[in-house]
Amino acid sequence: MSTLSQIVAAEKAITQFLETDEFPAEFVEMDLIRKELPSKVDGYKAVLDKLKLEEKYFKSQADVFITTAKRLKQLRDNLNIRLKDAMTHLDVNEIKGKNFRFKLSPVKPKVLVDLENLDAKYLKEVVEYKADNSLIRESIESGEVVQGAELEYGSALRVYVNREEK
């Protein structure tokens, strides 16, 4: 059985020699290789389907892990709150265990803002620039040179079910 690369190379070689009206005997083997192409194509489709299923599975697992991580963070935050509350109720800034100790240390105060009631002098303007991709595409396609932008052409691989030819 040949690889897809071998099939493509054989096809190119056959096409090249057909254009020169020469068909050496070794191309009989290449013609056999060409006949393997349909099963190779179907094999690639099966592999692509399997990879897609595995991708979906791992994405769903990623969602499970993200949810678990969020829950663990929330649990950790809740334990920190309990420790702080206990220290506040005991009116101490430090508690000790056999191996570890916790100490309440002052931190920079958090700024809590109500934008509706905040004086305008405490507001700052934030300007954000984003490329207008639609305008850039239209301009380049109409022949305009857009400095700092270009169009990158590509292709998408689509899969279709073979139907019997009529």
Contacts in CASP RR format, 6 or more apart in sequence:
PFRMAT RR
TARGET T0000
AUTHOR 0000-0000-0000
METHOD contacts of the structure
MODEL  1
MSTLSQIVAAEKAITQFLETDEFPAEFVEMDLIRKELPSKVDGYKAVLDK
LKLEEKYFKSQADVFITTAKRLKQLRDNLNIRLKDAMTHLDVNEIKGKNF
RFKLSPVKPKVLVDLENLDAKYLKEVVEYKADNSLIRESIESGEVVQGAE
LEYGSALRVYVNREEK
1 36 0 8 1.000
2 10 0 8 1.000
2 33 0 8 1.000
2 36 0 8 1.000
2 40 0 8 1.000
3 40 0 8 1.000
4 37 0 8 1.000
4 40 0 8 1.000
4 44 0 8 1.000
6 33 0 8 1.000
7 33 0 8 1.000
7 34 0 8 1.000
7 36 0 8 1.000
7 37 0 8 1.000
7 40 0 8 1.000
10 30 0 8 1.000
10 33 0 8 1.000
10 34 0 8 1.000
11 30 0 8 1.000
11 34 0 8 1.000
11 37 0 8 1.000
13 27 0 8 1.000
13 30 0 8 1.000
14 27 0 8 1.000
14 30 0 8 1.000
14 31 0 8 1.000
14 34 0 8 1.000
17 23 0 8 1.000
17 24 0 8 1.000
17 27 0 8 1.000
45 159 0 8 1.000
48 159 0 8 1.000
83 95 0 8 1.000
83 102 0 8 1.000
84 104 0 8 1.000
86 95 0 8 1.000
87 93 0 8 1.000
87 94 0 8 1.000
87 95 0 8 1.000
87 102 0 8 1.000
87 104 0 8 1.000
93 103 0 8 1.000
93 104 0 8 1.000
94 101 0 8 1.000
94 102 0 8 1.000
94 103 0 8 1.000
94 104 0 8 1.000
95 101 0 8 1.000
95 102 0 8 1.000
115 123 0 8 1.000
131 149 0 8 1.000
136 146 0 8 1.000
136 149 0 8 1.000
137 151 0 8 1.000
139 146 0 8 1.000
140 146 0 8 1.000
140 149 0 8 1.000
140 150 0 8 1.000
140 151 0 8 1.000
141 151 0 8 1.000
END
